[in-house]
Structures are given as structure tokens and as C-alpha cells.
């Protein structure tokens, strides 16, 4: 076994680069295998499980001859904005730009001028004048231009595009009919380009299937293969803690986590997210810097208690779990979901019977939808016909800051 290398915490932005990214080969291989099978993918994972970091690793480490693009679309709120963003990323990629000469020869003047502005590329008038109309001012249909670019790609040119936080776009498009039309455009693209080595990869912290189910159009995504990114295994969590400790030791050579302490952390944390390992290690280091006392299980308990307080530097992460429910549910569903999670935080578990009774109390007709969202978005899971929080940290934060 090779020696472990130090790793730096990445508590804000997704971890990127060998000094911050914790590689998960099994997950990466599973995704790459399906890309090679020419599947369109839905990669689902709750917040801070390392999804975006994995996607950025794939972007930076494409298979031989392949082009991987990563596009964050969380703030996009219309079809035109989405395809404009996609168009820009395609044109700015040198490998894509080089391979679509046929498309470039046919573009109109206003589009040619637009591309020149965003890429600083000067077009040869003699080479690209065949279909150019000087002074043309038609609005650009970015969906059609994206389709034209993809069509112009060589048949065997492998290109995978990762759309991060894609379900948020559907939430942002408030008109149901426009949201359905947007999904239909994606379905049409996938069908029209089925002969290309092209993968669309949709990812999100909230469940795409739940969002589409609300639109009653699951048929528009039934050609997409789903891959769920799991939490860390105990072995992975132990290794991550070890490497993070080595990283902090570069700031203070006396800082260390004993094998016993690392075992205690991995056992204590029911849901082993990379983010949890990082904030725990960060807080333990700060504690050690403050008092210089050897870290023990008591130190870990103190850190876990501090993390879930309302004044914690990590409070916004937990608060966001509550905020996201507002955009996931309708008027009666939201207070119902809050009371369900309150009940679980206080009583540890909720039975199907109690869940049903609470749905009647809140006059929620489709309580199965609420349950599906809470499960697929990572709040709770089922164990022997009862439901409890996945994360002991989220459960404790919810109990202190919401339920009581």
C-alpha cells in the first residue's frame, strides 16, 4: 500500500486538484463505464457528498480523445438562457470549435459577430462567407444552434456534458408548460443525436425524478440511466480523515489524529459525507491550536455539539436543508414535511401509520410524493418499515434549531 499524501480541506467550493480532491475510483469507474456505453446519465446525490468534485475530476481527466464539459446551471431560469450557456461553453472549447468547421461555414452574420466577441476569434471572410448575410439581425435560436453544432461533430467524437444542479432549472422555470417544453427539447436532442458519441449527464442535489413527476411527464426522462453516489464507506472515511490530518500537520507538526480517534469519528457519524469529515477535522484542528491538548473522544463529542449550534460557522449548510423544502413542496406539503422531520428529530423514528396520520392532519393528498422527496433528497431513509434521519448531525441540528 502506498503512503498516504496530505489533503487540504475544501469547505466552500467543490474540491478540485490533487491537493484537495479525494478520489473515489469505484464511483468514477461506474460513471465512465456508462459513458462508454453511450448512456445519458442522471447522477443523483444529496448536498456535499462530493458530486460536483467527482464531475470536475471527470472534466479534467477525460478518456483518451474525449471531450468533457462541466456546466453549472443552478441559477438558469429559462430554456433560452440554458441553451445560450451551453452554446457558449461549446464554442469556447477549443476542441469542439476546431471540429465544427462545417457548422461555422454556414453561420449568419449576427451569430458570427457574437462568436467573435466571446472567443476573440477572427473569422476569415473568404472562408466563411458562403451563407453570411451582412446586417442580419434575427434573434439567435440557441437551441437550434446547439443542435447544429452537435450535428456537425464527427460521428465518433466522444463528448460528455455535465449539467450540474439541473433539477433547479425546472424549479426556476415557474410555468409548468414551459418546463415541460424544456424537458421535451432535451428529449428531442437526445433522440436526434442518437447516432453520435454524445452523453448528456444531468446531476443535482434534489431529485430530478421528483421534479419531473410533479410535471406528470416521467416519460421525458425514461431514456436516462440513473447512478446514485453513495456516502463514503468506513474505509474511505478513515482514509480521508488520515489525509486531512496530514494536511493540517503541515500547519502544525504536532497535530495528529490517533487511530482510536479516527475510528470513533467514523463510528459516530452515521452518514459519512466528505463534508462532515472535513468540518470535523477542521474544528478539531482549531481546538488543538487553541489549547494544545491531546485530542480524544471527548474532543470529538465537543466538536460535534458545537457544529450543530445555531451560531456555528457551518449553520448555513444545515439551514439550507430546511430552505430547500420550501421550493420542493406545495403550500400544504411544506408544513407537513416540517412536522414529519420534527417528529423524527424528537422521537428518532416515524412509522408509516404516524406519517399517514400527519398527512391527514395537513390535508395532503399525495403523501407518497412527500415521502419520496425526503428519501431521494437525502433527508431520511427506511429501516424495518420506519423512517429516520440519514445524518446524525442533521438530526441533532434539526432537533435543536427547528423541532424544539
LINURHU-V495747 format. One record per backbone hydrogen bond with DSSP energy under -1.0 kcal/mol. CO is the residue of the C=O (numbers start at 1). NH is the residue of the N-H. E is the energy in kcal/mol with one decimal. If there is no record, write none. Layout:
[[CO:NH:E] [CO:NH:E]]
This chain:
[[17:20:-1.8] [17:21:-3.5] [19:8:-3.4] [24:28:-2.1] [25:29:-2.8] [26:30:-1.7] [27:31:-2.1] [28:32:-2.8] [29:33:-2.5] [30:34:-1.5] [31:35:-2.0] [32:36:-2.4] [33:37:-1.2] [34:39:-2.3] [35:38:-1.8] [40:225:-3.0] [41:202:-3.1] [42:227:-3.1] [43:204:-1.2] [44:229:-2.2] [46:49:-1.0] [48:275:-1.3] [50:54:-2.0] [51:55:-2.2] [52:56:-2.4] [53:57:-1.9] [54:58:-2.2] [55:59:-2.4] [56:60:-2.2] [57:61:-1.1] [63:66:-2.5] [67:160:-2.8] [69:162:-3.4] [71:164:-2.3] [73:76:-1.4] [78:82:-2.0] [79:83:-2.5] [80:84:-2.0] [81:85:-2.1] [82:86:-2.3] [83:87:-2.6] [84:88:-2.5] [85:89:-2.0] [86:90:-2.3] [87:91:-2.6] [88:92:-2.3] [93:97:-3.0] [94:98:-2.3] [95:99:-1.1] [100:104:-2.2] [101:105:-2.1] [103:106:-1.2] [108:112:-2.6] [109:113:-2.7] [110:114:-1.8] [111:115:-2.7] [112:116:-2.2] [113:117:-1.9] [114:118:-1.8] [115:119:-1.6] [116:120:-2.0] [124:128:-2.4] [133:136:-1.9] [140:142:-1.1] [141:145:-2.1] [142:146:-2.5] [143:147:-2.3] [144:148:-2.2] [145:149:-2.2] [146:150:-2.7] [147:151:-2.4] [148:152:-1.9] [154:157:-1.8] [155:197:-1.1] [158:67:-2.3] [159:199:-2.5] [160:69:-2.8] [161:201:-2.9] [162:71:-3.1] [163:203:-2.5] [164:73:-2.3] [166:169:-1.6] [167:171:-1.6] [168:172:-2.5] [169:173:-2.1] [172:174:-1.3] [175:179:-2.2] [176:180:-2.3] [177:181:-2.2] [178:182:-2.2] [179:183:-2.1] [180:184:-2.4] [181:185:-2.2] [182:186:-1.6] [183:187:-2.3] [184:188:-2.9] [185:189:-2.4] [186:190:-2.5] [187:191:-2.2] [188:192:-2.9] [189:193:-1.9] [191:194:-1.3] [193:196:-2.1] [196:198:-1.6] [197:159:-2.3] [199:161:-2.5] [200:41:-1.8] [201:163:-3.2] [202:43:-2.8] [203:166:-2.6] [204:45:-1.5] [207:211:-1.8] [208:212:-2.6] [209:213:-2.5] [210:214:-1.7] [212:217:-1.7] [213:216:-1.3] [217:220:-2.0] [218:221:-1.7] [221:224:-1.6] [225:42:-2.6] [227:44:-2.0] [233:237:-2.9] [234:238:-2.3] [235:239:-2.2] [236:240:-2.7] [237:241:-2.4] [238:242:-2.0] [239:243:-2.4] [240:244:-2.6] [241:245:-2.4] [242:246:-1.7] [243:7:-2.2] [243:247:-1.8] [244:248:-2.3] [245:249:-1.8] [248:251:-1.6] [248:252:-1.6] [252:255:-2.1] [258:262:-2.4] [259:263:-2.2] [260:264:-2.1] [261:265:-2.3] [262:266:-2.3] [263:267:-1.9] [264:268:-2.3] [265:269:-2.3] [271:273:-1.8] [272:232:-2.9] [273:277:-1.8] [274:278:-2.0] [275:279:-2.6] [276:280:-2.3] [277:281:-2.1] [278:282:-2.5] [279:283:-2.4] [280:284:-2.4] [281:285:-2.2] [282:286:-2.2] [283:287:-2.3] [284:288:-2.3] [285:289:-2.7] [286:290:-1.8] [287:291:-2.2] [288:292:-2.3] [296:300:-1.8] [297:301:-2.4] [298:302:-2.2] [299:303:-2.1] [300:304:-2.6] [301:305:-2.0] [302:306:-2.0] [303:307:-2.4] [304:308:-1.1] [306:309:-1.2] [309:312:-1.6] [312:315:-1.7] [314:318:-1.1] [315:319:-2.8] [316:320:-2.0] [319:323:-2.3] [320:324:-2.4] [323:326:-1.3] [324:328:-1.0] [325:329:-1.5] [330:334:-2.1] [332:336:-1.2] [333:337:-2.8] [334:338:-2.4] [335:339:-2.4] [336:340:-2.3] [337:341:-2.3] [338:342:-2.5] [339:343:-2.6] [340:344:-2.2] [341:345:-2.5] [342:346:-1.9] [343:347:-3.1] [344:348:-2.2] [347:349:-1.2] [350:387:-2.4] [351:355:-2.4] [352:356:-2.3] [353:357:-2.2] [354:358:-2.4] [355:359:-1.7] [356:360:-1.9] [357:361:-2.1] [358:362:-1.9] [359:364:-2.8] [360:363:-1.1] [365:367:-1.1] [366:370:-1.1] [367:371:-2.1] [368:372:-2.5] [369:373:-2.3] [370:374:-2.4] [371:375:-2.0] [372:376:-3.2] [373:377:-2.4] [374:379:-1.7] [374:380:-1.8] [375:378:-1.4] [379:390:-2.1] [381:388:-2.0] [386:383:-3.3] [387:350:-1.6] [388:381:-2.0] [391:395:-2.2] [392:396:-2.2] [393:397:-2.6] [394:398:-2.8] [395:399:-2.3] [396:400:-2.2] [397:401:-2.8] [398:402:-2.1] [398:403:-2.9] [399:404:-1.0]]
